[in-house]
Amino acid sequence: MPKNNRIWAAVMSAAAAFSLLVTFMPADASSADSTVSLVCESGSKNIAGIQWKIYRVGELRDTEYVLTGSCEDYEVDLSELTPENINGTAKALESFVLRDALPQLAECKTDENGTASFSSLETGLYLAVAKSVKIGHEMYKASPLLFEVKDNDEGESRIFPKMYSNSTLAGVEDYYTVKKVWVDNDDSAKRRPVNVTVDLYMNEELADTITLSEENDWEYRWENLDPEAEWRVVEREIPVKYEVIIDYNSTQYLIKNTYNPSRKTGGGTGTATTSTTTLTTVTSTTTTVTTAALVSTDEKSTLPPKETTTSTSAKEPKLPQTGQLWWPILPLTAGGLVFLMTGLIIPNRKDDDE
């Protein structure tokens, strides 16, 4: 084969290989073409007017989620999200977001069908936080939750948050109890502080500050609270090497600190979104069973994954992995291209003799 022809063939082969590589590389998966709808129901009643705010708090790193952006140093663990601790993790993240007054990524109110919808979300792990609403003599509240948006999601995913309510009749006042629980083998590592500071927030504004210690059995009770206000309790500073899970209902708040000597901070490297976008409720005519791995606090939200796998491990399931590993395509394609060009460029001995 003449030398010029061999070079031309090599160039054409390289172009074909590059086109093949581009074809099989995934498209930009920074956002998913899907709608995530939060459906608020109490019994058979749709609850309209609940204001939802969402925050992107995590991203997938290898096979596990890590905190990212402004949330990366928060004292929570995303590596073992089980049905038992997901709710507590969401509530802990809610308290930190409140404490730091982080800007929401988007917000939306539930419509007459009790639905608030968000679309065109970047892939990752999201925290959804609700503001209660008064209907008649009842205050309706929704628990915060975590949900996942995966690559190439399409259609609509519906989540049913856990709802609860309390009466606001005249003369009825609320109380709130906060209790600290330590999970540290009776402070065997000697890392537990002698006291902790806890802040009480009313409608996202600081209302009171108290100290918990052994002297008050790590517990405190507030009396005569306005039942129509939004009350939240936040631990001001988490002790080093401790992680937090929180649980609460309409009158009780539990802060559980677990000692973890291997805990590291700075889990993520992403940047937080600082702009605020208001998304209106989306009505979608196309609904899939699930387009994202959704985590909620109600049995209705336990949706089957796109692909169901059977595991023989007794370990609690983590959030499903997202996407597909494409990095092997690069070295494999490059290696094949080298062999192809070598075969074309090296002169054929018979051609040289001629």
N, C-alpha and C positions, 0 to 999 in steps of 0.2 A: 504494500500500500504506500503511495507517495507520502512524503513527510507532511506536505500541506494538508492532505486529506485526513491524515491521522490527527493533526492539531484541530482541524475543523470539527471532526467527530468528537474529540475530547471536549471542546467548547460546548457543542450541542448536548452532550451527555450531562455536563455540569449544569446546564440550564434546565434540562429535564429533571435532574435530581433535585434542584432547588425548587422547581415548581411542585414536585411531589411532596417535598418537605413542607412547603407552605400550605398545601392542600390538607395535609393530615395534622398540622399543628392546630390546636384549639383556637377558636376565635376569642376575642377579648371577653373574658368572663367576669369583668369587674362588677357587672350588674346583671340581675336576673329579670327576665321578662315575665314577672309574676305579680300577683296581688295577694297580700297577706291581710286577712280580715279578722278583726277581733269582734266576736259576737257576745254581747252581754245579755244574759237571760236570768231571771229569778223566778223559778217555777216555770209557768207558761207565759210570763210577762216579759216583753222586750223592754230593756232599759235604755231610753234615749237620753242624750245630753251628757254622757260620761266623757270627759276630756282625757284622751290618751296621748302620752308623749313617748317617743321611742328614742333610744340611744344605741349606737353601735359600740359594743363593749369588748368584742373579741374577734379574733381571726384564727383560721385554721393554720397550724404549724405542724407539718408532717401529718400525724394522725390525731392530734389533740388540739383543743382550743386553748389559746392563751389570751390574757387581757391585753388590750392595745390602746393606743392614744392616751388620753387623759386618765384612763382607768388602769393603766398597766401596773401601777404599784399598789393597787387596792389589795387588802388582805383577805382574798378569797381564792379558792382553788377550783379551776375549771377542768383539771385533768381527770377527775373522777365524778362526773355529773351522773348521779343515779336518781331513780325515782324518789329516794328518801331525802336527798339533799338539794335537789334542784330548786325547790321552792325557797328553802332557806338561803341559798346562794343568791337568788333573785332579790329577796328582801334585804340582804346585806348590801348588794349593789345599789338598791334603791336608796338606802340610808346614806351611802357615800356620795351618790349623785346629789342628794338633797343637801348634805353638809357642804359640798364644794360648789353648789349652784351651777352645775354643768349645763351648758346650753343643749337643748334637745335637737336631734337631727330633724324630726318632723313631729307634727301634732295633728290630731283629728278628733272630732266629736262623733259619738255614736248617733246614727240617724233614727228615724221612727221604727226601724226594724232592729234597733239595738246593735248596729254594725258600724264599725270604724275601719276603714281600709287604707292600706299603704301600698304603693307600687313603685317599681323601678328602684328597688333597694340594692345596694352593693352587697355582694356575698359576704357572709360573716355571721356573728352571733349578736343578737339584739336584746336589749332590755326594754320592756314595755311597762310604763307606770301610769296609773289612772288617778284621776281626781274624782272624788265622790260627788253624787248629785242628789238633791232632795226632791222627792215626788210625794206629794201629800204630806203625811206625818212620818215618812220613812226616809232615812238616808241610805242610799245604795252605794256600796263600795265594791271595788274589784281588786283582787290580789295582783301584785306585779308578777311578771312572768318573763321567761327567756324563750326566744324562738330563733331558729336557724334559717338562713337563706343560702341555698346551694347554687352551684353553677348550673346554668341552663334550665332554671326553674320556669315553668310556664303555667298559665291558668291561675286559679284562685285557691288559696289555702285558708281554711276557716279554723280559728282557735276559740274555744269557749272558756274564758277565764273563770276562776272561782269567784262567786258573788256572795256577799253577805249584807245584812241591813240591820239598822237599829232605829228605835223610835225616837222622835224629836218632840213628843208631847210637852206642852207647857209645864214647867216645874220639874221636869226630869233632867237630871244632870249626870254626866259621865264621870267615871274615875278611870285611872290608868295605872297599872302596876308594871314596873320593870324589874327584871331579875337577871342577874349575871350568873351563868353556869360555866364552870371551868372543867375542861377535859384535859388534864395534864398529869395524871397519876399522882394526885395529891401534891402537886408542885415539886415533883422529884428533881426536876432540873433547876429549881430555884430561880425561875425566870418570871414568876407571877409578881405583878406589882402589889403594893400594899393597898392601893385604891385605884379606882378608875373614875373618870369624869364622863357624865352622860348629859346630853342636851335634849330638851323637850322642844319640839317645833310645833307651832300652830299655824296652819295654812302657809307652810314653807318659811315662816319667820320664827327666829329664836324666842322662846317664851320663858324658859327656865333652865337652870343648870344645877345638877345635884352630884353628890359624890357617893359611890358605892364602895363598901369595904367590909371586912369581917365584922366590924362593929354593928352594922345594920343588916348583917347576914346577906350582903350583896343584893339588897332588895329595897325598893322604894315605891311609895304609892302616892299619886296625885289625886286630889279630890276636887269636886265641883268644876269639872271641865265642861265646856260648851259642847253638847252632842252634835251640833251642826258644823263644828270646825273639823279640819283635817289634822289629826295628831300623829306625830311620828317621833320616835326616840332614836338618837344617834350617839354611839360611843365616840368620844372625841378623838382619842389616840389609842390605837391598838398596840398592845405590848409586842415587842420584837419576837419574832418566831412564832407568833400566834396567828391563826386563821379564824375567820368569823362566819358563822351561820346564824341567821335571825329567823324567829318565828313570832307571829303576833295574830291576834284577833281583834275584836272591837274594844276590849278592855285590858288585855294582857300583852306584855312584850317580853320576849325571852331572847337574851343575847348569849350565844354559846361560843366560847373561845376555846379552840383546840390547839394544843402545843404541837408544832411541827418543826423539829430541829433542822430539817433539810429545806425549809421554805426559802425561796429566792424571790427577789423583787425584780421589777423591770422585765416582765414576761413578754411584752410585745414591743414592736418598733414602729407601729403604724402611727398615723397622725389623726387627731380627733377632728371631726367636722365642727366648725365653730359657727357656721351660719344656720339660721333657723328657717325652715321651710314648712309652710302650712299646706297639707294635702287635703283636698276635699274627698268626701266619701266616693268610692268608685263602685259603680254597678257593673258587674261582669256577667255576661251570658254564658261564659265558658267556665266550668268548674271541674277541676280534677279532684280525685280522692285526696291526693297530697302532692304538693310540688316542693315542699320543703320539710325538713325534719322539725317538727313543732313541739315545743315543750310548754305545757300549761299545767294548771292546778285542778283540772276537772276531768273526769273520765271521758267526757265527750270529745276532748281534744286528743285522745290517744289514737292517732291516725296511722294506718299502715304505711310503711316506707315504700318508695318506688320499687326497690328490689329487696325481697325478703330472703335473708340467709338464716340457716339453722346453725346454732353454735352449741357445742357440747360443754363449753366452759360454764362453771357455776358463778363466774364473776358477773357483777351487775353490768348492764349494758351502758356504754358511753353514748354520747351523741353520735349518730351515724357519720362516717367519713364523707367528705364532700369532694366531688370532682374526680379526676383521673391523673395518674402520674405520666407526664409526657416527656420528661427529660431523657429517657432511654432512646427516643427517636433521634436525637441529635448525634450522639456518638455512633449509633448504628448506621445512620444515613451517611455520615462523614466517612466511616470505614468503608462502606460499600462504594462510595464515590471514589475513594483513593484506589481501590482495587480496579474499578472500571477504567479510570484514567490511566493507571499503570498498564493495563492490558492494551489500551489503544495507543499509547505513546511509545512503548518499547517497540523498536523495529522488529518486524518479523524477519528471522534469519534468512528465510527463503527470498523475501523481498530485497534484502540487502545484497544477496548473491546475484540477483538479477540486475 
